[in-house]
């Protein structure tokens, strides 16, 4: 097992409470709330330590929306 996997295994239980692929609306809403908080904290500071987390959470939200929320017709 590599050091990277060993380190991830040690830290994942705590991180997985916040970083996960949402499977239902409640989990989706948790991620949206977290993203709102991250946006408030990070703003547009790409060098902020949480900037990449904000991006990852945004991708997870987008994936859920693409799969579960129908697009509005205009």
C-alpha positions as a printed Julia matrix, in Angstrom:
74×3 Matrix{Float64}:
   0.0    0.0     0.0
   1.41   3.37   -1.0
   1.87   6.23    1.44
  -0.83   8.21   -0.37
  -3.39   5.42    0.06
  -2.34   4.86    3.68
  -2.72   8.58    4.42
  -6.09   8.7     2.66
  -7.31   5.66    4.58
  -6.42   7.39    7.83
  -8.2   10.64    6.96
 -11.13   9.42    4.84
 -13.6    8.61    7.64
 -13.69  12.27    8.73
 -13.6   13.68    5.19
 -16.3   11.34    3.87
 -18.86  13.07    6.07
 -18.51  16.11    3.78
 -17.25  14.77    0.45
 -19.52  12.16   -1.11
 -21.56  11.46   -4.22
 -25.12  12.44   -3.26
 -27.63   9.63   -3.69
 -30.77  11.48   -2.63
 -32.19  14.96   -2.22
 -31.2   15.24    1.45
 -27.56  14.52    0.63
 -27.74  16.91   -2.31
 -29.08  19.63   -0.01
 -26.23  19.0     2.47
 -23.7   19.55   -0.31
 -25.47  22.7    -1.52
 -25.36  24.1     2.02
 -21.66  23.24    2.32
 -20.95  24.87   -1.04
 -22.74  28.04    0.07
 -20.55  28.16    3.18
 -17.41  27.53    1.14
 -18.32  30.31   -1.3
 -18.75  32.68    1.66
 -15.35  31.67    3.03
 -13.32  31.32   -0.17
 -14.95  33.89   -2.41
 -12.86  34.18   -5.58
  -9.51  33.56   -3.88
  -8.13  30.7    -5.96
  -5.18  30.4    -3.58
  -7.42  29.76   -0.56
  -6.74  26.33    1.01
 -10.4   25.36    0.53
 -10.69  26.5    -3.1
 -10.18  23.04   -4.58
 -12.67  21.54   -2.12
 -15.2   24.14   -3.26
 -14.59  23.04   -6.85
 -14.98  19.34   -6.01
 -18.25  19.95   -4.14
 -19.49  21.98   -7.11
 -18.75  19.07   -9.47
 -20.6   16.62   -7.2
 -23.62  18.93   -7.09
 -23.55  19.39  -10.87
 -23.42  15.61  -11.39
 -26.49  15.12   -9.17
 -28.38  17.9   -10.94
 -27.54  16.47  -14.37
 -28.88  13.07  -13.35
 -31.88  14.04  -11.19
 -33.15  17.51  -12.02
 -34.82  17.98  -15.41
 -33.71  20.96  -17.45
 -36.23  23.77  -17.8
 -37.53  24.39  -21.29
 -37.32  28.0   -22.44
